[in-house]
Amino acid sequence: MWVRDRLDGLWHDEDFAGWYPRDGRPGLSPAQLATVCVLQFLLGLSDRQAAEAVRCRIDFKYALAMELDDPGFHHSVLADFRERLTQDDRADCLLDLALARLKEAGLVRDRTTQRTDSTHVLAAVRDLTRLELVTEAVRAALEEVARTAGHLLVGLVDEEWGRRYGRPVRLGKNPTRPKTRILATGDDACRLLERLHRHGLACWPGPQDEALRQIMVQNYYRDAGGRLRWRTAEDGGLPPSSGTVVSPYDTTARYVRHGHIIRWKRFAAHLTETCAPGSVNVITDVATTSAATSDAQVLPGLHARLARRGLLPAEHLVDGGYTSLVHLERAAREHQVTVSGPLTVNPTRQHRLGEGFGRDDFHIDFDRRQVTCPNGQVSAGWHGPYPTSELAGAPLIVARFAKSQCQPCPDRPRCTSAPARNVGFPPRELRDLQLRVRAEQQTPEWKARYAVRSGVEGTVNEFAHGHGMRRCRHRGRPKAHLQHVLTAIAVNIERLSGQAATKETPAPRPPTAFQTYLDQHGISRSKSWRTLGT
């Protein structure tokens, strides 16, 4: 009701004109369907419950500008509409339109302070062992072939296949005859793929057939004699987890291990919100990435989306996972955004142990292309800058000292354990930025500003536990991202609609009888529970 009264709706049908063909039978209002999807995630409703609410509830009809006797629509329409939203980055376009309405109403503005943090999201897949994964991939491919080209299974599937793949696989961690099962399942998968290739279906593989091909390559190989072998870390090699398929039903989910205890198959959701004092915090961006994607790789795309929406911040508060010298310099140069976050510490052994000569103890002369050590020795070579990947950080210049300089030095044990010392550092512009940022981060003013970033943890908790974002409702990263976008719009509506209509300060809580007694007799009392121990 607040959306209808204050904004006259978040969307209009004209906003979705490019998503539908110009000819054909008229369909349902896409603006109404999008609003229903948001209300669905706001209230935690299923498709059937949301369709029933549209048919029966007056507040839903008011929000959708529908007549009271409107019969609504069938619940399956919502699934079809979400499928349409997952195509061509339409989920982000939906968020763009909603934020544009809020910006026109003066509820959000650019060049304020914003903050970002990420959280893990569990994929809608079951934990499988490697043998279970291959077996379930064969079963999923058989299901797909049976639906589309069942005649190809004639002469291939027998009673033994029916016993193995006739129901979902449950083997556990210690199955009986594991080596026999591994070879038998691998042979079955190869026979199925060869038959599909022989009949030309390899040119147009379905999603389950393609998943089976990837899983087979990742778990089997053929030796010099052409025999099928099971991959191990020592025999054949295992692929990295960043590219390993963990479920035949969701090839975008990845396995991630955090430390030595926490393991999950998941995505990562990156939430950005405004945090200006005296205003409601509005979610301005949501990004959904693979679990193997580093936080540092998200920042450039995040700023590009905020620039497209006209909602770039003046200062962007992030944690250490997002910061690097390259990103700080790029954000300031391209978008005039100050990224505030702790830079990674000096990784040298001397810095970790707190003794000896660290990199900052050497004097760097960029004009003469030489480095002077604390004992006055000048570097013998200057190499670089060497380009590095965006994830690794800034380009690196390496200054090398000769063995003849380091071997006679009495302080060599405090400087390096190698025969000679090498000093690495970024180019001049990035080096100056590094020194300036690290000096600024030691000031009380910067620490007070950065303390605001911790409030985003509450937003992450609101999404994860208040709106069920911790677990994906649907399979696949596009649908997971759509879930996160609809949840973000729902959270914005919930926050803004709960804002008080006036700016009046709420009346203080009246004192209790005992507090009144203390006041009447002039006895001092604590004004807050935080002063109880003082």
Secondary structure, DSSP 8 states (H G I E B T S, - for coil): -HIIIIIS-S--GGGGGGGS-SSSS----HHHHHHHHHHHHHHT--HHHHHHHHHH-HHHHHHTT--TT-----THHHHHHHHHHTSTTHHHHHHHHHHHHHHHTTS--SSSEEEEEEEEEE-S-----HHHHHHHHHHHHHHHHHHH-GGGGTTT--HHHHHHHSS-----SS-SSHHHHHHHHHHHHHHHHHHHHHTTGGGS--HHHHHHHHHHHHHEEE-TTS-EEE-BTTTB----GGG----TT-TT-EEEEETTTEEEEEEEEEEEEE--TTS---EEEEEEEETTS-GGGTHHHHHHHHHHHT---SEEE--TTT--HHHHHHHHHHH--EEE-------SHHHHHT-S--GGGSEEETTTTEEE-TTS-B-SEEEEEE---TTT-S-EEEEE--HHHHTT-TTHHHH-SSSS-EEEE--HHHHHHHHHHHHHTTSHHHHHHHGGGGGHHHHHHIIIIIS-TTB-SSSSHHHHHHHHHHHHHHHHHHHHHTS-SS----------HHHHHHHHTT----SSGGGTT-
